[in-house]
Amino acid sequence: MDINVVRFIDLYVGIPACAIMSTLNFLIKLTGVRRRAPKPEKVKRALFIELSEMGSTIIASTAIKKLQQSLPGAETYFLIFTRNRDSMELTGVIDDDKILTISDKNLIHFTWDILRLFIFQRRKFDVCFDFELFSRCSLLLSFLSGARWIVGFHGYYSEGLYRGGFLTHKISYNPYKHMQHNFLSLVDAFLTDTRHLPFPPPHKPDDIPMPHWKSEPERREKLLSRIKDKNPGFTLEKPVVILNTLAGEYLKIRAWKRESFLELTRKILAGTDAYVLLTGLPKEQQWGEQFTGEINDPRCINFIGLTDSLKDLVELFSFSQVLVSNDSGPPHFAVLTDIHIVVLFGPETPVLYGPLSPNRTVFFSDFHCSPCLSAFNHRNSPCKNNRCLQVITPEEVFEAVLEPLKGID
């Protein structure tokens, strides 16, 4: 569905739906017909909801592992849009048969999948963690899950963020801390049964290691064969720089200028012996052909659409040295490998969404109006001219690329 349609439905349908469901929830509580909520340590089935953000599944993995370590006997499930399922599979923290999906192809598919999961299959949970930022849809799904404990972010006195009265643990969203910290705060508040301000600090993220990709030789050979089909002289004896030049169809304002990527590519090819590979979705292949045509150098390879899955993309990262990317999903997937990540921020902030890797270089111009995408405006920016990204120069990005390549023969 178009993102503006989703925003419209979430606002004009979501608010009255939350109000109606909240009233229903209150009346049910009065009757006392709902089963008693188990103590946190007695939870048998837990559900995490994060529908739309692929990169956030990587960030959320530490919070999920925290709950699993604390409640080893509990079954953990994850609900996500069908198109984003691969991103959760990458982490390995949820069994494949416990990854639940809802299609957002259109409203009919979306409604059917909700009925299938929560009405026909009657899936019931003890606790539900809503990882979405002030989405009414995800909170309604939390209610339909049947969970007696519902944990999520609460706006308190922030205006315009009404989501009803379902939450049993109302956690204050902190826009000044990384999302990994915010997600952990939800789990820690539930485990300690903290329901009122102030909330204690969550466990340090460093206590729980991030997942790490284990290279698959057959997958690697398949990718190398496809690269050599594009350039028979390709060899891993030379470094590989990956460029993720697009920022997705929904938030194009996060994309660095095409001309800047072109100039950066020319500098990499002239200043190093590295190969430059473009990655992206199959529908962006023509864009890649035009890009490589302008560069006109066999070491610049259009690899857009030639990774069959996110696992292929992460395997590609595993034998490459540098990724240069707009703020989007790939920098977070790259965290699963040792590749050096160079990521360009402007409309969004690295304070919240910086990739969780020690091998990273982050560019952020820190304009007064930046970041303009936030949970408080449902990532709907009024800006049409992302000068916060345009002021980042190819020269300084090239220096960031050059640094991790030093010493590579």
N, C-alpha and C positions, 0 to 999 in steps of 0.2 A: 504493500500500500504506500501511496505517496506520504512523505513525512508530514506535510502540512495537513493532510486528511487525518493522520494519526493524532496530531496536536489538537485539531478541531474536536475530534471525538473525545479525546482525553479531557478536554476542558468542558465542553457543553453537554456531553453525555456522562462523563466520569464524575463530575461534581454532584449532580442530582442522584446518580446511582450510588455513590458513596453515602450520601445523606439517607437514602432509603434503606440501604443495607445496614447502616449504623443504627437506625431506629429498630430494624428487625433484630439486630444483634442485642440491643438493649432489652427488647421484649423477651427474647429467648433467655437472657440471663435472669430476668424476673421470674420466669416459669421454672427455672432450675432443671430443664429437661436435657441440657447438654452435659456430656460426661465431664467428670472432674478432671482438671488438668493435672498431669503427673508432675512430680517434682523434677527439676532439670536433670538430676542424675538418673532418673528412671525413664527418660525418653527412649523410645524404641525406633521411631521413624521421624526423620528431619528432612525438610524441604528447603532448598535455597532457590530463590528466583532472581535471575538476571537475564532479561529477555534480549536486549538490543545491542549491548556493547560487547563486541568480540574480544577486544583487548582487556576488558575488565575481568574476563574469566581467568586470565593469567594472574592479575592482581589479586583476585578473590581466593586464589588457591590456598594461601597461607591461613586465611580465616576458616576455610573448610577443613583443612588438616588439623587446625586447632580444635575444632569440635570433635573430629574423629578421634584424636588423641585423648580428649577428655571423656568421651563417651564411646569407648571401644565396642560396646555391644549394639550401638544404634546403627540403623540403616540410613544412609544419606543419599538423597535424591537431588537432582538439579533440573530446573525448568528453564528452557531457553527457546528462542525462535529456531525453527527447523534449519534455516539458512546459516545459523551460527553454531550448529551442533559440533562441527569439527573443532572449533576453538576450545570447547570443554574437553573433548576427547584427547586433545594434545596434552593437557595437564596430567592425566592419569590419576587424578584424585577421586574421581567418581566412576564406578563400574559402568560400562557401556549400557547395560540393561536398566540402569537407574537414571539415565539421562532422558528426561521427558521433553517432548518438543511440541510447540504450537506453531502452525503456519501463519505467516502474516501476508500471504500472497494476496488475499482479499478478505473482506468481512465475512463471507460465507465460510471459507476454510477456517478462519480464525474462530468463529462461533462454534463450528462443528468440533474442532479439536478441544475446546474448553468443555463442551458437553461430553465428549468421549472420555476425557481424563477424569473429570470430577463428578459427573452424573452417572454415566453408563458403567464405567469401570469402578466407580465409587472409591477412588483412592483417598485414604485418610491419613493424616499426619498428626504428630503430637506438637511439633513446633515448626513454624515457617519463618525463614529469614528473608525479608524483602530487601534485596541489594539495589533495587532501582531507586533513583533519586526523585522522589515526589511524583512518581507515576501513579495515577489512580487505578489504571488497569492492573498493575502488579499487586496492588493492595486488595483489589476485589478478588483476584485469583488467590491471594493468601486466605481470604475469608472462605472461598469455595473449597479450599484444601481441607477444611474441617479442623485445622489446627487450633488447639486451645491456647497455645502461646503464639503470638504473632509479634515479631521483632522487626523494627524498621526505623527509618529516619523520620523525625517529626519536626515540623516548622516552628512549633511554639508560637511566638508572636510575629513571625514573618507573614506578611499579608499575601493573600492569593495562592497559598499552598495547601488549601483545605483538602484533606483526604479522608474525612470521616473519623470515627472513633473506634477502629478495629484494633489498633496497636495495644498490646499488653505491656510492651517494653518500648517506650518512646525515646529513642536515642537522638540527641542533638547532632545534626550534620555539621561538621566543621570544615569550612572551605579553605582553611589555612593549614590543613594537614593532608598528607597524601591519602589517596583512596584506600591504600592497603591498611592504613591506620584506621580509617573510618569503618571498613568492613570488619576488622578485628574487634572494634568497639562493640559492634552488634553481638558478636559471639560471646565476648567477655561479659557484657551486661547480662546476657541470658544465663551464663554459667554461674555467675555470682548472684543472680536474681535481683539485679539492681534496676529499679523502675523509676527512680526519681533523680533529678539533679541534686548534687553534682555526680557525674559518672567517673568512676576510677579510671586511671590510664590503662589501656589494654596492654597485653603482653607485648614485649618487643618483637617486631617482625623477624629479627635476626635469630630468634629462638626457634623458628620454623623455617627450614631451608626451602627455597624455591624449587620447583620441579626442574629437571635437566634432561634434555633430549639425548637419547641414546641412538647413535648413528646406525642406519640400516644399510648394509653393503649393497643389497639388490636395488634399493631405492636410489642410492648414490650413483650406481652404475647406469641406471636408466636416465637420470638427469644429465650425467656426463655425456652419455651418448647423444642426447638431444642437443646439448650445447655444441658438440662436435659436428652435428649435422648443420648447424649454423656457421661454424668456423672450424674446419678440419684441423687447423693448427693449434687449437686450444689445448692448454696444458696447465695442470695445477702447480707446476713449478713456478708459475707467475701468480702474483696476487689477484684476487677477484674483488671488485667493488660492486655492490648491488645498489641500484637506484630505484626507490619507490616514489615515482614522480607525481602520482595522483593521490587524492585524499578521499576517495569515495564519492558516490553520487549524492549523498545527503548533505554533506558539510564541505562543499567545494571551497568555501572561504578559507579553509586550512591549508590550501595548496600554494606552495612557492611558485613563482612565475616560471613558465616554460623556458623563457629566454635565460633565466638564471641557471636552470638545470643544464641547458645546452652549453653555456659558458663553463660551468663546473666540469662537465664531461670533457670538453676540449682541454682544460687545464690538467685533468687527470691523465689523459692520453699523452699529452705533450710532456708532462713532468714526471711520469712513472712508466713502468712497463706493464701496468695492471690491465686486466680486462674489465670492461664496464658492462654489466648485465642489467637490462630493464626488466622489472617484474610488474605484474598487474593481472587484472581479470581478462578473460578471453575477449570480451566486447571492446577492450581497449587496444587490441592488436594493431588496428589501423593507425592509432595515435603513435604507437611504438615504431611502426614502419616509417612514418613521416619523420620521427625524431632521429632514428638511425640513418635515414636518407640524408638528412641535413649534416650529420656528423661525418658520414662517408669515410668510416674507418672500420676495418674488419674486427678490431678489438672492441668495438661497441656493438653489442649483440642484443637484438630485440628478443627477450625471453618471455615477453608478456603472453599469458595464456598457455604456457608450456609446463606449468606445474598443475598437476591434476587435483591436488588437495593441499590443505594447510600443512600436512606432514611432509609433502614434497617441498613446500616453501621453507620449512624449518630445516630440512636436510640440506637444501641449497645454502642456507645461512651457515650451516655447520662446517662447510668446507670453503667458505668465503672469509675475507678478512675485515671488510667494512660494509656497513649498511648506511646509506644516506636516505632519510625518509621524512616526508611530512608527518605531522602528528596524526596517527591513525593506528590501525591494528598491528601491522608488521613489526614496529619497534618492540611491542610487548611480546610477540611471538619469538622475536630474536633473543629475548632474555633467556630463553631455554637453551641457548648455545653460548659459545665464547666469542662470537663476533663482536667487533667494536661498533657501537650504534651511535650514529650522528643524527639527531632528530631536531626538526625545526618547529618551534612553537611561536604562536602569536595570538590567534583568537582563543586558544586554550592555554592553560598554565601548566608548566612542569611541576609546580608545587603539588598539584593533585594527581597528574597523570604522567609524570616522568617515568621512563622505563626503569625497572628495578634491577639494573645491572651495574656492576662496578666499571664495566667497559663501556662508558657512554660519554658523549659530549652533547650538551644541550645548548641550543641557541634560543634566546628569548629577549626580544627588544624592550620589553617592559614599558610599552606606551601607557599613557594614563588610562585609556579606554580598554586596555588589554589586561585580562581576558574579557572578551565580550560574550563568550559562550559559557553558560553556567547552568546549574540545576535550577536557579531561580527564574530563568527565562526559557526553560526547556530547550536550551541550545538553539535559540532562534534569535540570531543577531540582526540588528538593524544595519550593520556595516555592509557596504557593497565594494569597498576598496581596502584590501588588507595590507595597508602600508606597514603594519607591524611585522609582516613577513618580507615585504619588498625591500626593507632597509638592511636585511641580512644579505651580505655580499657573497658572490661566488668565491672571491679571494679568501675570505676568512673561513668559509666552509672547506675550501681546498686545503688550507693549512690543517684543519681538523682531520681531514682524510689522510693527509700526508704523515701525520704523527704516528699512528699505529702501523704504517707501512715501513717505517724506518727499521732497518736491520733485516728485512725480508729479502732474501737473495732472489 
